[in-house]
Amino acid sequence: MTIEARADSWICSWDTGISSQTIWEVLRGQTVRHRSHNWPCDPSDFGRCVRLLAEIPEWRERLPEVAARFPGTPWVTLIERWDDVMELYEKQIRAEAENNSLPKRKRKALTYPCYELMKELGC
């Protein structure tokens, strides 16, 4: 499938949010509908962006276009530190899955360094 076909298929899916739609709109050359506060605010939002880029990995290298479209917003710092946020996000997903597989009485209180880094970046 072409990039355009994958992108158009993704936008019709259930796994979208304002931040991932913003990436889609910028990289598809569409009008951006959400002009303010359109960056991911938490790991769930970030995860939707991650899954979009998993569907269209060619767009990963084009993320600076999103930052350029929204100068002075958290998009800039988030995209600069994308790999760091991604590493913490993946660790969090693994920790949550492991924790959720335990009986309730053995589950641990988890920390969320991905969320903390996102807040540090202004998200």
N, C-alpha and C positions, 0 to 999 in steps of 0.2 A: 504494500500500500504506500502511496505517496505521503509526504509530510502533511500536505493539505488535507488528504482524506482522513488520516489519523487524527489531525487536529479537529476536523469537523465532526468526526465520530465522538471524540472526547467531549466536546462542548455539549453534546446531547445526553451525556451520561449523568448519573446521579451524584458523581464524586466531584462536584465543582463548588467553588465559593468565590467571594469577591476577589480575593487576591489571586487565585489561580485563573479566574476569568480575565483579570487585568493582564496577566502574562500572555494569555491566549490572544486578547484583543490587540496588544502592542505587537506581538510577533506575527500575527496574521494581518496586520495593517488595518485593523478595524478601528472604529471610533470607540474610545474608552468611555464607558458609561459611568463608571464610578471614579470621579475625579479626586475625591478626598478620602483619606483613611482607607486606602485600597491595598495596603501591604498586609502580610500575615501577622496576626497579633498573638498567636500562641502556636504550640506544636501541632494542634489539629489543623489549623489553617496552613501552616508550613507543610504538613503532610499531604494536603491536597495539591500543593505546588510540586512537591516531590513526585507524586504519582503522575501528574501531568508530564513532567520531564522524563519519567520512566517510559511513558507512552511515546514521547517524542524526544529522544535523547539529543537529537541534533540541535534542539533549542537551548540546551545548557550553556553552550558557548555564546549564545546570543543574549543572555540575561543582562549584560551591560546596557543593551538597548532599552530595557525597562527602566533601569536606573537613570539613563539619560533623559528619558521621557518625563521623569518625576524628580528633578534635581531638588536637593534640600529636604528630601523626605527619607524616612527609614529604608526605603528601597535601596538607596545608595550604599549605606553601611551594611545592610543585610546581604546584598549581592557581593560586596567586597569580602565578607566573612562567610559566604555560603557554605564552603567546605567545613568550616568549624561548626556551624549550626547543624549541618547535615550529620556530622560525626556524633554530636550529642543527641540528635533526634534518633538516629539508629540505635544508640545505646539505650535510650529511653524506651523505645519500642520493644527491644529485647528484654529489658528489665520488667516492663509491664506484663509481657507475655509469660515470663517465668513466674512472676509473682501471682498472676491470675490463675496459673496452673496449680497453685498450692491450695490446700483447704483454707477456708476463711480464717480459722484460728491461727494459722501459721504465716499468714501474709504479713509483709513488712510495710511500714510507712515509707513511701518512696520520696526521693528528692527529684527535682526537675531542673537540672542544670541547663537543658535546652531552653526552657522558658525563661530562666534567669538571664541567659546570654541574649535572648531575643529582646528582653526588656532593657538590658544594658545598651543594646544597639538602637533603642528608640522605638521598637515595634510595639 
